[in-house]
Amino acid sequence: MDASSNSEAFYEKLKSQLHETTSWPAEYLYKFIVKTDSKKIALVERIFDNMGAVINTVESKNGKYTSISINLLMRNPDAVIEKYKEVAEKVEGVISL
């Protein structure tokens, strides 16, 4: 199975879980990890720009990685997954949690 099949299976499972456990629209908390690089961090932040997102970043103890938490109101599970895909496509090496 290739990486895109794995990620599609992941997104389908997430979509199902979000439908079952949440009434929409709802607050959703995204968490990403990137190598500490101001350009990558800014790119993730830009993807959520003008959406009313609350964004927090925390550098790891050794400074090698940065955790980015983004909290915002999303209209449905499809919108949540759309943003995950956009970040994965535009930010090289990002880890989505």
N, C-alpha and C positions, 0 to 999 in steps of 0.2 A: 504494500500500500504506500503511495507516495505522500509527501507532506501536505499537498492540497486536499487529498482525501481525508487525511487525519484531521486537518483543521475544519473541513466541512462537517465531519462527524461531531467534532467538538462544538461547533456553532449550533448544529441541530439539537444536540443535547442541552446546551445552555438555553436555547429558545424555549424548549419544552419546559425546563425547570422554571424559567422566568414566568411563563404563562400560568404554571400551576401554583406558584408560591407568592405572586405579587398581583395587586390590583393596579391597573395602569390608568392614567399616568402616575409615575412614582419617582422618588429620589433614587438614584443609582450611584454606587461608588465604584469607579474604575481604579485599578491599581496597575501601574506599569513600572518596570525597572529598565534603565538604560545605563550604558557606560557613561560616567560623568563626562559630559560634553555639552557645553552651553548651546550649541546649534541643535543637537538632538532634543534637549529639554525644551528649547524654544519652539521647535517644530511640533512636539506633542501639545504644548500649550496653545499654539496657533490653531490646531485642529479643533480645539474646544472653545476658540475665541468667540465672543459675542453670543454666547449661549447661556450666560448667567452662571457659569461654572465656578465653584470654589476649588482652587488648585493649591495643593501643598507639595513641596518637594523636601526630601530629606536625603542628605548624603550619607553613604555608608561610613562606618568608623574609619576605614582606611582611605576613603575618598575616591575609590575606584568606580563605585556605582551610585546612582541616584534613584530613589524611589519617588514616583510621582503619583499622588492620589488626587482624583478628580471627582467631585461630588456635584451632580446636577440633576435637574428634573428631566426625565425622558418620557416620551409619549407611549412607547410600547417596546416589546422585546426586539422587534426588527430594527428599530432605531438604535438600540443598545449595540446590537451585533454589527450594524453598519459602521459605527464609530470604531469598534474593535478592528474591523477589517481595514478601515482607512488608516489607522495608526500602524497596523502590521505592514501595510503596503508602502507607506511613506517613510517610516522610521526604521532604518537598518539596525538589526540586532536587538530590537525591543523584546522584552518578555512581558506578556500580558498575564495578569493574575486574576 
